[in-house]
Amino acid sequence: MLSLQSISKVYGSGANQVTALHQINLAFRASEFVAILGASGSGKTTMLNLIGGLDRYTAGDLLIDGISTKEFKDADWDAYRNSTVGFVFQTYNLIPHLSVLENVEIALTLSGVGRAERKARATKALESVGLFDQLRKRPNQLSGGQMQRVAIARALVNDPKIVLADEPTGALDSKTSETIMDLLTEIAKDRLVIMVTHNQDIAAKYANRIVEVKDGQIIADSHPHTTETAARGKRLGRKSSMSFFTAMHLSFNNLLTKKTRTLITSIAGSIGIIGVAMVLAISGGTQAYIGTMQSDTLSGFPISILPSTSLDRNFSDNYQQYLQNQYTYPTEDVLYPYDRLLDSALHINTIDADYLTYLEAMNPEWYSDIAYNFGVTANMIVQTDLLEYKRVNTGSISWQQLPPSADFVGDQYDLLTGDFPSNNHQLVLVVDQNNRINVNLLDALGITYTHGTALHFDDLVGRIMKLMYNNDYYRYNSETERYGARGDYETMYALSTAPTMEIVGVIRVKPGSSSTLLSRGVAYRSELTEELVTNGIASDVVQAQLADDEKSVLTGLTFTSGQFDATIRSLGGNTIPASIQIYPSSFEGKDQIKTYLDAYNEGKEVEDQVYYTDLSETIISTVSSLIDTISLVLSAFAAISLIVSSVMIGIITYVSVVERTKEIGVLRSIGARKKDIARVFIAETVLIGLFAGVIGIVVTYLLSIPINAIAFNAIGVEQIAQLALYVAGALIALSMALTWIASLIPSRIAANKDPVVALRTE
């Protein structure tokens, strides 16, 4: 069954060597009660540890069922202890944070036995030692004799061939000792029981074989047995394994026994999570608010196609070299040819008939309106407060076109008085948030005012002007051979063909509005532009100018580059718009419009491409980038506390390793592998990380309540702090991951502890 062949055990090295056993030859029968008798320090406990696989012999061989153990690896010894050997210790070595039943079950868990069978077998083992009614109690609720019987039940639950008892009655009174010895005697009827003791009376009374040891050698054997022959290349028992769930259960129970420390550690570990979570919550809430603002408010902002747009371009190698040297002082004797039109980042959009046709084919469900601005100049005459007549200089009054969507204007602007324009000849006055207007506007309209004195809305609402079509405003002068304006503004003002333009209301940007499309001045409906172009194309001055593209019919001067087109456009003679504003119908529609516009540029030369400007995207991108930067900086600071707390948890895990050293020895004695021991402490720190993460997330959600209330009262924004569930889950996972990393060193220390030394720890 079991034999020791020339076994020696030496501790230390060199001059510090100590021989614990020397040339031990001893064989055991399959079922007998052997007492190894000897004084303290004789080597008897060392022999028991070698037999149990807790320690390794220095020389010789240990045979189990005729199988040599010389080539056993750690996994083989673990499997041997789990399936072949059962230990009974003098100090019981029960795990205090497990119940009686769980202490017995643990050996079966390492054997991979299923939950139901494990419970049944452990219960049966406890019943066999008379403890059926003590299953749910903890070890500290039992007497010494009861605890020893639990230890015996644990030793027997895997039905081992060998039971090793180290001074099993050393901590018991005489009456309880008899009970335990009777139990061991009964066990020895069908298996090998080896008991180490220094009590000759107990050995003589209960053992059927006594082996006496002195100074590491056998000096007597009352019933010797023949040594078996060794066989090679076999394994004993099946591989032991502890599931992560079991490790988690052990660690969870241990943490429950130290509730206060666990809670304090978890709270300390949660501080970093709270910091990061709050930053992400506020960042997420702000981004959500921006997204809502973009979807609900800014989605109606137009996509603008302007005459030119600023791009990050690189049309030529010359431009690339220019960019590299524009802020430095080149030392080479070279020149870099630079063409502003070719190399500038200012791209000129080519809006032509083909592009307009492409826009007309766009899905009308994507947009609510398209506004075309032709750059035409409106000639108007006004009667001043002094009853004089003058031409209105529209260039000095911020003469601007209203967005075509009345709903959009209503969303962004408050009507302070009057009405929004309802036809082509009605105007609206735009003031800033302080109800201010530029004095140039008052001068242009001929309004008398005193500087520093406020005007009433009625001083401007109802003010009229006369719109002059080209044929009413321009007359050909045969002497100068040029077209010029009528000099008599009063006569022009009285023309029946001149439409009356009236200011019908005053509007102001709403508080908290995301952006202001209109500046202080006068705004008109987009239909007025179409009216001016229609009349302009048919006018004499435009026809005359179209007939001569070299010289201006207004000034008589020769055109330079681009002046002809600018003149025709100003007179309303160009049917191709100078700029286009597309008003999306929804946030989704905006994305579809942009995709559609991008498709136009595919395959075209850069010079022929048309680029757009998305005002809302520009606003959102700028704000989002700022928020992301701030969030990143704040998260970095919060992450420092997260790392510090993880290091602290690693230190506390090491303290736990020290505290649970004896438990490590117990687990190793019943077959736990090194990786199983490491898993126990990894599970413990991961649990703390879980608790810390959950506490951090709960606190974050609780803090969000007052933060949101304060933000709403201060700036009117709801849910400024909102942490998405997936982010909360990710932070909990991060907390667990960091604590897992923190556990690696302490868990390795635990796994490498000598089981013999661990069992001796008090």
C-alpha positions in Angstrom: 0.0 0.0 0.0 2.6 2.6 1.2 6.3 2.3 1.7 9.3 4.5 2.4 12.5 3.3 0.8 15.7 4.8 2.1 13.9 8.1 2.7 16.0 11.0 4.0 15.0 14.6 4.7 17.6 17.4 5.1 16.7 21.0 5.9 19.0 23.9 5.1 22.3 23.7 3.2 26.0 23.7 3.8 27.1 24.2 7.5 23.4 24.9 8.4 22.2 21.4 7.3 19.9 19.6 9.7 19.0 16.0 9.1 15.4 15.3 10.1 15.1 11.8 8.7 17.9 9.4 7.7 17.6 6.3 5.6 14.0 5.4 6.6 12.7 2.1 5.3 9.1 1.5 6.3 6.1 -0.2 4.7 2.5 0.0 5.6 -0.5 -2.4 5.1 -3.7 -1.3 3.3 -5.6 -1.3 6.6 -4.0 -1.0 10.0 -3.7 1.6 12.8 -0.1 2.6 13.0 1.2 4.9 15.8 4.5 6.6 15.1 5.9 7.3 18.6 8.6 9.6 19.5 9.7 12.6 21.5 9.5 16.2 20.1 12.1 16.7 17.4 12.5 13.0 16.7 11.3 13.4 13.1 7.9 11.8 13.4 5.9 14.9 12.2 8.4 15.3 9.3 7.7 11.7 8.3 4.0 12.3 8.4 4.3 15.4 6.2 6.4 13.4 3.7 3.8 10.6 3.6 1.0 13.2 3.2 2.8 14.9 0.3 3.0 18.2 2.2 6.8 18.1 2.2 9.3 16.6 -0.2 12.0 14.0 0.7 15.6 14.8 -0.1 16.6 11.3 -1.0 15.1 7.8 -1.3 11.6 7.1 -2.7 8.0 7.0 -1.5 5.9 4.3 -3.1 2.1 4.4 -3.1 0.4 1.3 -4.3 3.8 0.3 -5.7 4.1 3.5 -7.7 7.3 5.6 -7.3 6.8 9.3 -6.5 10.3 10.4 -7.6 9.0 12.1 -10.7 5.8 13.5 -9.2 5.0 17.1 -10.2 3.1 19.5 -8.0 -0.2 18.6 -9.7 0.4 14.9 -8.9 1.0 15.6 -5.2 -2.1 17.8 -5.2 -4.2 15.1 -6.7 -2.6 12.6 -4.2 -3.5 14.7 -1.2 -7.0 15.2 -2.5 -8.0 11.7 -3.4 -5.7 9.4 -1.4 -4.9 11.1 1.9 -7.0 12.6 4.6 -5.5 14.8 7.3 -6.5 15.2 10.9 -4.6 17.8 12.8 -4.0 18.5 16.5 -5.5 22.0 16.2 -8.3 20.9 13.8 -7.4 23.5 11.2 -11.0 24.2 10.3 -11.6 27.3 8.1 -13.4 29.7 10.6 -15.5 31.6 8.0 -17.1 28.4 6.6 -19.9 26.4 8.2 -19.3 22.9 9.4 -20.9 21.5 6.2 -18.8 23.8 4.0 -15.6 22.8 5.8 -16.3 19.2 4.9 -17.5 20.0 1.4 -14.3 21.9 0.4 -12.4 18.7 -0.2 -15.1 17.4 -2.5 -15.1 20.8 -4.3 -11.5 20.4 -5.2 -12.4 16.9 -6.5 -14.8 18.4 -8.9 -17.9 16.7 -7.3 -21.2 18.3 -8.3 -23.1 20.5 -5.8 -25.9 18.0 -5.0 -23.6 15.0 -4.5 -21.1 17.1 -2.6 -23.7 18.1 -0.1 -25.0 14.6 0.3 -21.6 13.1 0.9 -20.5 15.8 3.3 -23.7 15.4 5.3 -23.2 11.6 5.4 -19.6 12.1 6.6 -20.7 14.4 9.4 -23.5 12.0 10.3 -21.0 9.2 10.6 -19.1 11.2 13.3 -22.3 12.2 15.1 -22.6 15.8 13.9 -25.7 15.7 11.7 -27.3 18.4 13.9 -24.4 20.8 13.7 -24.2 21.3 9.9 -25.0 25.0 9.8 -22.8 26.1 12.7 -19.4 27.8 12.4 -16.4 26.1 14.0 -16.2 28.7 16.8 -19.6 27.5 18.0 -18.4 23.9 18.6 -16.5 22.2 21.4 -12.9 20.9 20.8 -14.1 17.4 20.4 -16.8 18.4 17.9 -14.2 20.4 15.9 -11.9 17.4 15.8 -14.8 15.2 14.6 -15.5 17.8 11.8 -11.8 17.5 10.9 -12.2 13.7 10.8 -15.3 14.0 8.6 -13.4 16.3 6.3 -10.6 13.7 6.1 -13.0 10.9 5.3 -15.3 12.6 2.9 -13.2 11.8 -0.2 -13.0 8.1 1.0 -9.1 8.2 1.2 -7.0 5.1 1.4 -4.8 6.8 4.1 -5.8 8.9 7.1 -2.9 10.8 8.7 -3.5 12.1 12.2 -1.0 14.5 13.8 -1.5 14.4 17.6 -5.3 14.2 17.2 -6.0 14.3 20.9 -3.3 16.7 21.9 -5.7 19.6 22.5 -8.5 17.4 24.0 -9.4 16.3 27.5 -9.1 12.6 28.3 -12.8 11.7 27.9 -13.1 13.5 24.5 -9.7 11.9 23.5 -11.2 8.5 24.0 -14.1 9.3 21.8 -11.8 10.5 19.0 -9.5 7.5 19.4 -12.4 5.1 19.2 -13.5 6.8 16.0 -10.0 6.5 14.5 -9.9 2.8 15.5 -13.2 2.2 13.7 -11.8 4.0 10.6 -8.7 1.8 10.6 -10.7 -1.3 10.0 -11.0 -0.6 6.3 -8.1 1.8 5.6 -4.6 2.8 6.7 -4.5 5.2 9.7 -1.1 6.6 10.6 -1.1 8.6 13.9 1.8 10.6 15.2 1.9 10.9 19.0 4.2 11.2 21.9 1.7 9.6 24.3 2.8 5.9 24.8 -0.4 5.0 26.6 -2.7 6.1 23.7 -0.4 4.3 21.2 -0.4 1.1 23.3 -4.2 1.2 23.9 -5.4 1.9 20.3 -2.8 1.2 17.7 -2.2 -2.3 16.4 1.3 -1.3 15.3 3.8 1.0 17.0 6.8 2.5 15.1 9.3 4.3 17.4 11.4 7.1 16.0 14.4 8.7 17.5 16.8 11.3 16.0 15.4 10.7 12.5 15.7 6.9 12.5 13.4 4.0 13.3 14.5 2.3 16.4 11.6 -0.1 16.8 8.6 -1.6 14.8 6.1 -3.8 16.6 4.7 -5.3 13.4 6.9 -4.8 10.4 5.7 -5.1 6.8 7.5 -6.1 3.6 8.6 -3.3 1.3 6.9 -3.1 -2.1 8.5 -2.9 -5.5 8.4 0.4 -7.3 6.6 0.9 -10.6 7.1 3.9 -12.8 5.1 6.2 -15.0 1.7 6.1 -13.3 -0.4 8.8 -11.7 -2.5 8.7 -8.5 -6.0 10.0 -8.3 -7.6 12.5 -10.6 -6.4 16.1 -11.0 -7.7 18.4 -8.3 -9.2 21.8 -9.2 -10.9 24.7 -7.5 -13.4 26.6 -9.5 -13.4 30.3 -9.5 -16.9 30.2 -8.0 -15.6 28.2 -5.1 -12.7 30.6 -4.6 -15.2 33.4 -4.7 -17.4 31.7 -2.1 -14.4 31.2 0.2 -13.4 34.8 -0.2 -16.9 36.2 0.2 -17.3 34.3 3.5 -14.0 35.6 4.7 -14.9 39.1 3.8 -18.2 38.7 5.7 -16.3 37.9 8.9 -14.5 41.2 8.5 -17.5 43.4 7.6 -16.2 46.6 8.9 -12.8 46.3 7.3 -14.3 45.2 4.0 -16.7 48.1 4.1 -14.0 50.7 4.8 -11.7 49.2 2.2 -14.5 49.2 -0.4 -15.4 52.8 0.4 -11.8 53.8 0.1 -11.5 51.9 -3.2 -14.7 53.6 -4.5 -13.3 57.2 -4.2 -11.5 56.9 -7.5 -14.5 55.4 -9.1 -16.7 58.2 -7.8 -14.3 60.8 -9.2 -14.1 59.2 -12.7 -17.8 58.5 -12.7 -18.8 62.0 -11.7 -16.6 63.5 -14.4 -18.1 61.1 -17.0 -21.6 61.7 -15.7 -21.3 65.5 -16.1 -19.5 65.1 -19.4 -22.1 62.6 -20.6 -24.9 64.8 -19.4 -23.4 67.8 -21.1 -22.9 65.9 -24.3 -26.4 64.6 -24.1 -27.7 68.1 -23.6 -25.6 69.3 -26.6 -26.9 66.4 -28.6 -30.5 67.3 -27.7 -29.8 70.9 -28.5 -28.4 69.9 -31.8 -31.3 67.5 -32.6 -34.1 69.8 -31.3 -32.7 73.3 -31.9 -29.6 73.2 -34.1 -31.0 70.6 -36.5 -32.9 73.5 -38.1 -29.7 75.5 -38.6 -28.9 75.7 -42.3 -26.2 74.0 -44.2 -24.6 76.9 -46.0 -23.0 76.8 -49.4 -21.1 80.1 -49.6 -19.1 81.7 -52.4 -15.9 80.6 -50.7 -15.0 78.4 -47.8 -11.9 77.8 -45.7 -10.4 74.4 -46.1 -7.3 72.5 -44.9 -5.9 72.1 -48.4 -2.7 71.1 -50.0 -3.0 71.5 -53.8 0.8 71.5 -54.5 4.2 70.7 -53.3 4.9 74.4 -53.3 2.1 74.9 -50.8 3.4 72.1 -48.6 6.8 73.6 -48.5 5.3 77.0 -47.8 3.4 75.7 -44.8 6.6 74.2 -43.5 8.4 77.5 -43.7 5.8 80.2 -43.2 6.7 80.5 -39.5 10.4 80.1 -39.8 13.3 81.8 -41.5 14.7 79.5 -44.3 18.5 79.6 -44.7 18.6 78.1 -48.2 19.1 80.4 -51.2 15.8 79.4 -52.7 12.4 81.0 -53.5 9.0 79.4 -53.1 6.5 80.4 -55.8 3.2 81.0 -54.2 -0.2 81.5 -55.9 -2.9 82.8 -53.6 -5.7 81.3 -55.6 -4.1 77.9 -56.1 -2.3 77.5 -52.8 -4.6 79.4 -50.4 -6.7 77.5 -48.0 -9.6 79.6 -49.3 -11.6 77.5 -51.7 -13.8 79.2 -54.3 -17.1 77.2 -54.7 -18.3 76.9 -58.3 -22.1 77.1 -58.0 -23.4 76.5 -61.5 -26.5 75.3 -63.3 -25.4 71.6 -62.9 -25.0 72.0 -59.2 -28.5 73.6 -58.9 -30.0 70.8 -60.9 -28.3 68.3 -58.5 -29.8 70.1 -55.5 -33.3 70.1 -57.1 -33.0 66.3 -57.3 -32.4 66.0 -53.5 -35.1 64.2 -51.5 -37.5 66.9 -50.3 -38.2 65.0 -47.2 -34.7 65.8 -45.9 -35.2 69.6 -45.8 -37.9 72.1 -45.0 -36.7 74.8 -47.4 -33.8 76.0 -49.5 -33.0 79.7 -49.6 -31.0 81.2 -52.4 -29.1 84.5 -52.0 -28.2 86.2 -55.2 -26.2 89.2 -53.8 -28.6 91.7 -55.4 -28.5 95.3 -54.1 -31.9 96.7 -53.1 -32.3 100.4 -54.0 -34.7 102.2 -51.5 -35.7 105.8 -50.9 -36.9 107.0 -47.5 -38.5 110.2 -46.2 -36.6 111.5 -43.2 -38.0 113.0 -40.0 -36.9 116.4 -41.5 -39.2 115.7 -44.5 -36.2 115.2 -46.8 -35.7 112.3 -49.2 -32.6 110.1 -49.3 -31.4 106.8 -50.6 -31.1 104.1 -48.0 -27.6 102.7 -47.8 -28.4 99.0 -47.2 -24.7 98.3 -46.8 -24.7 100.3 -43.5 -27.8 98.8 -41.9 -27.0 95.0 -42.0 -29.6 94.3 -44.7 -30.1 90.5 -44.4 -32.4 87.7 -45.6 -34.6 85.9 -43.1 -34.5 82.1 -43.0 -37.5 80.8 -45.0 -38.9 78.7 -42.2 -41.1 80.8 -39.9 -41.0 78.0 -37.3 -37.2 78.2 -37.2 -37.2 81.9 -36.8 -39.8 81.6 -34.1 -37.7 79.0 -32.2 -34.7 81.2 -32.2 -36.2 84.7 -31.8 -38.8 86.4 -29.6 -41.2 88.8 -31.3 -41.1 91.9 -29.0 -43.7 93.9 -30.8 -45.7 93.9 -34.1 -45.6 90.9 -36.4 -43.3 88.7 -38.4 -43.2 89.7 -42.1 -46.0 88.0 -44.0 -45.2 89.2 -47.6 -42.3 90.4 -49.7 -42.6 94.0 -48.8 -42.6 93.7 -45.0 -39.5 94.0 -42.9 -38.5 93.2 -39.4 -36.1 95.0 -37.1 -33.5 92.8 -35.4 -32.1 94.0 -32.0 -29.5 92.4 -29.8 -30.1 91.0 -26.3 -29.8 94.5 -24.8 -32.4 95.9 -27.3 -29.6 97.8 -29.1 -29.5 98.9 -32.7 -26.6 100.5 -34.6 -26.9 104.3 -35.1 -26.0 103.7 -38.7 -29.5 102.2 -39.1 -31.1 105.3 -37.6 -29.0 107.6 -39.9 -29.9 105.4 -43.0 -33.6 105.6 -42.2 -33.5 109.4 -41.6 -34.6 109.0 -37.9 -33.7 111.9 -35.6 -32.4 110.8 -32.2 -30.5 112.1 -29.3 -27.4 110.0 -28.3 -28.0 108.2 -25.0 -31.7 108.6 -25.1 -33.8 105.4 -25.7 -36.3 105.2 -28.6 -39.7 103.5 -28.4 -40.6 100.6 -30.6 -43.3 102.8 -32.2 -40.5 105.1 -33.5 -39.4 102.4 -35.9 -42.3 100.0 -36.3 -44.5 101.3 -39.1 -41.5 103.2 -40.7 -41.8 102.9 -44.5 -39.4 103.0 -47.5 -39.9 102.8 -51.2 -38.3 100.0 -53.2 -36.9 101.1 -56.5 -36.8 98.6 -59.4 -33.9 99.0 -61.8 -36.0 100.7 -64.5 -37.3 103.2 -62.0 -34.0 103.9 -60.3 -31.5 103.9 -63.3 -31.7 106.1 -66.4 -29.4 106.2 -69.4 -27.5 109.4 -69.9 -26.7 109.9 -73.6 -24.2 112.6 -72.8 -22.1 110.4 -70.5 -23.2 107.2 -72.2 -23.7 105.6 -68.8 -26.5 104.6 -66.6 -27.0 106.6 -63.4 -29.6 107.1 -60.6 -32.3 109.7 -60.8 -31.2 112.7 -58.8 -34.7 113.6 -57.8 -35.4 111.2 -54.9 -38.7 112.8 -54.0 -40.0 112.1 -57.5 -38.9 108.5 -57.3 -40.5 108.2 -53.9 -43.8 109.2 -55.4 -43.7 106.7 -58.3 -46.7 104.4 -58.2 -44.6 101.5 -59.5 -42.4 101.7 -56.4 -43.5 99.1 -53.8 -43.8 100.3 -50.2 -41.5 98.5 -47.7 -42.6 98.7 -44.1 -41.0 97.6 -40.8 -43.7 95.6 -39.1 -42.0 94.1 -36.0 -39.1 93.9 -33.7 -37.4 90.6 -32.9 -34.7 89.6 -30.4 -32.7 86.4 -30.0 -34.1 84.2 -27.2 -32.2 83.8 -23.9 -30.1 80.7 -24.1 -30.5 80.4 -27.9 -27.7 78.2 -29.3 -26.7 80.8 -32.0 -27.7 84.0 -33.7 -28.1 83.8 -37.4 -29.1 87.4 -37.8 -27.1 90.4 -36.7 -28.5 93.8 -35.6 -30.3 95.4 -38.5 -33.2 94.9 -40.9 -34.3 91.5 -42.2 -36.5 90.6 -45.2 -38.2 87.6 -46.6 -36.3 85.5 -49.1 -39.1 86.1 -51.7 -38.0 89.7 -52.0 -34.7 88.5 -53.4 -36.5 86.5 -56.1 -38.6 89.6 -56.9 -35.5 91.8 -57.3 -33.8 89.2 -59.5 -36.9 88.8 -61.7 -37.2 92.5 -62.2 -33.4 92.9 -62.5 -33.0 90.5 -65.3 -35.6 92.3 -67.4 -34.2 95.8 -66.7 -32.5 97.9 -69.3 -29.4 98.5 -67.2 -28.8 94.7 -66.9 -29.4 94.1 -70.6 -27.0 96.9 -71.4 -24.3 95.5 -69.1 -24.7 91.9 -70.4 -24.0 93.3 -73.9 -20.7 94.8 -72.7 -18.6 92.6 -70.4 -15.5 94.8 -70.7 -16.7 98.1 -69.3 -19.1 99.1 -66.6 -22.3 100.8 -67.8 -22.5 102.6 -64.4 -19.0 104.0 -64.2 -17.6 103.7 -67.7 -14.4 102.1 -66.3 -12.9 98.9 -67.6 -13.5 95.8 -65.6 -10.8 94.0 -63.7 -10.9 90.4 -62.8 -14.3 89.4 -61.3 -15.8 92.9 -61.5 -18.2 92.1 -64.3 -19.8 89.2 -62.4 -20.0 91.3 -59.3 -21.7 94.1 -61.1 -24.3 91.8 -62.8 -25.0 90.1 -59.5 -25.5 93.5 -57.7 -28.0 94.6 -60.4 -30.0 91.4 -60.0 -29.0 90.0 -63.4 -27.6 86.7 -62.3 -29.9 83.7 -62.0 -27.2 81.6 -60.4 -27.3 82.2 -56.6 -24.2 83.5 -54.8 -24.9 81.4 -51.8 -27.4 78.7 -50.7 -28.9 77.8 -47.3 -30.5 74.3 -46.9 -32.7 74.0 -43.9 -32.9 70.4 -42.7 -36.3 69.0 -41.6 -34.7 66.9 -38.9 -31.4 65.9 -37.3 -31.4 62.7 -39.4 -32.3 64.7 -42.5 -29.2 66.9 -42.0 -26.9 63.8 -42.1 -28.7 62.6 -45.3 -28.3 66.0 -46.9 -24.6 66.1 -46.0 -24.1 62.7 -47.4 -25.9 63.7 -50.6 -23.7 66.9 -51.0 -20.5 64.9 -50.4 -21.5 62.5 -53.1 -21.5 65.4 -55.6 -17.7 65.9 -55.1 -16.8 62.3 -55.7 -14.5 61.9 -58.7 -14.2 65.7 -59.3 -11.1 67.8 -59.3 -10.6 69.8 -56.1 -11.2 73.1 -58.0 -14.6 71.8 -59.2 -15.8 70.6 -55.9 -18.4 72.5 -53.8 -18.0 72.5 -50.1 -20.6 73.4 -47.5 -20.5 74.8 -43.9 -22.6 73.2 -41.2 -23.0 76.0 -38.6 -24.5 73.7 -35.9 -21.7 71.1 -36.4 -19.1 73.9 -36.0 -20.7 75.0 -32.8 -21.2 71.5 -31.4 -17.7 70.4 -32.5 -16.1 73.3 -30.7 -18.0 72.9 -27.5 -17.7 69.1 -27.6 -13.9 69.3 -28.1 -13.7 71.7 -25.1 -15.8 69.4 -22.9 -13.8 66.3 -24.0 -10.5 68.1 -23.1 -11.8 69.2 -19.7 -13.2 65.7 -19.1 -9.9 64.1 -20.0 -8.0 66.3 -17.6 -10.4 65.8 -14.8 -10.5 62.0 -15.4 -6.7 61.9 -15.3 -6.7 63.5 -11.9 -9.5 61.2 -10.7 -7.6 58.2 -12.1 -4.7 59.0 -9.8 -6.9 58.3 -6.8 -8.2 55.2 -8.5 -4.6 53.9 -8.9 -3.8 54.8 -5.3 -6.8 53.0 -4.0 -5.9 49.9 -6.1 -2.4 49.9 -4.5 -4.0 50.2 -1.1 -6.3 47.2 -1.9 -3.2 45.2 -2.9 -1.6 46.0 0.4 -4.7 44.9 2.3 -4.8 41.7 0.2 -1.3 41.0 1.4 -2.5 41.5 5.0 -5.2 39.0 4.3 -2.6 36.5 3.0 -0.8 36.8 6.3 -4.0 36.5 8.3 -5.1 33.4 6.3 -1.8 31.6 6.2 -3.1 28.7 8.1 -6.1 28.4 5.8 -3.6 28.2 2.9 -2.0 25.3 4.6 -5.3 23.6 5.2 -6.3 24.0 1.6 -3.0 22.7 0.4 -3.3 19.7 2.7 -6.6 18.7 1.1 -5.2 19.0 -2.4 -5.5 22.6 -3.5 -3.0 23.6 -6.1 -0.9 26.7 -6.0 -3.1 28.2 -8.7 -6.1 27.5 -6.5 -4.6 29.3 -3.6 -3.8 32.3 -5.9 -7.4 32.1 -7.2 -8.7 32.5 -3.6 -7.0 35.8 -3.0 -7.6 37.0 -6.6 -11.3 36.3 -5.9 -11.1 38.3 -2.7 -9.7 41.4 -4.3 -12.0 41.2 -7.2 -14.9 41.0 -4.8 -13.6 44.1 -3.1 -13.2 45.8 -6.5 -16.8 44.8 -7.2 -18.0 46.3 -3.9 -16.0 49.4 -4.5 -17.3 49.8 -8.0 -20.9 49.3 -6.9 -20.5 51.8 -4.0 -18.9 54.3 -6.3 -21.7 54.0 -8.9 -24.4 54.2 -6.3 -22.8 57.3 -4.7 -22.5 58.9 -8.1 -26.1 58.4 -8.9 -27.1 59.8 -5.5 -24.8 62.8 -5.9 -26.3 63.4 -9.4 -29.7 64.2 -7.8 -28.5 67.4 -6.0 -26.1 68.3 -8.8 -28.9 68.2 -11.3 -31.2 70.2 -9.1 -28.5 72.9 -8.6 -27.8 73.0 -12.3 -31.4 73.3 -13.2 -32.0 76.1 -10.8 -28.8 77.9 -11.9 -28.8 77.5 -15.7 -32.0 75.7 -16.5 -30.4 72.6 -17.8 -32.0 69.3 -16.8 -30.0 66.2 -16.1 -26.6 67.8 -16.4 -25.1 64.8 -14.6 -26.2 61.5 -16.1 -24.2 58.3 -16.1 -25.2 55.8 -18.8 -25.8 52.3 -17.5 -23.1 50.9 -19.9 -20.6 53.4 -18.5 -21.5 52.4 -15.0 -21.0 48.8 -15.8 -17.7 49.6 -17.5 -16.5 51.4 -14.4 -17.4 48.5 -12.2 -15.5 46.2 -14.5 -12.6 48.7 -14.4 -12.6 48.6 -10.6 -12.6 44.8 -10.7 -9.8 44.8 -13.3 -7.6 47.2 -11.3 -8.1 45.2 -8.1 -7.3 42.0 -10.0 -4.0 43.6 -11.1 -3.4 44.7 -7.5 -3.9 41.1 -6.3 -1.4 39.5 -8.6 1.7 39.9 -6.3 -0.1 39.1 -3.0 -1.8 36.0 -4.6 1.5 34.8 -5.9 3.1 35.1 -2.4 0.2 33.1 -1.0 0.5 30.4 -3.6 4.2 30.0 -3.0 3.8 29.5 0.8 5.2 26.2 2.1 2.1 24.2 3.3 4.0 22.7 6.2 5.1 26.2 7.5 1.6 27.5 6.8 0.0 24.8 8.9 2.2 25.7 11.9 1.2 29.4 11.7 -0.9 30.6 14.6 
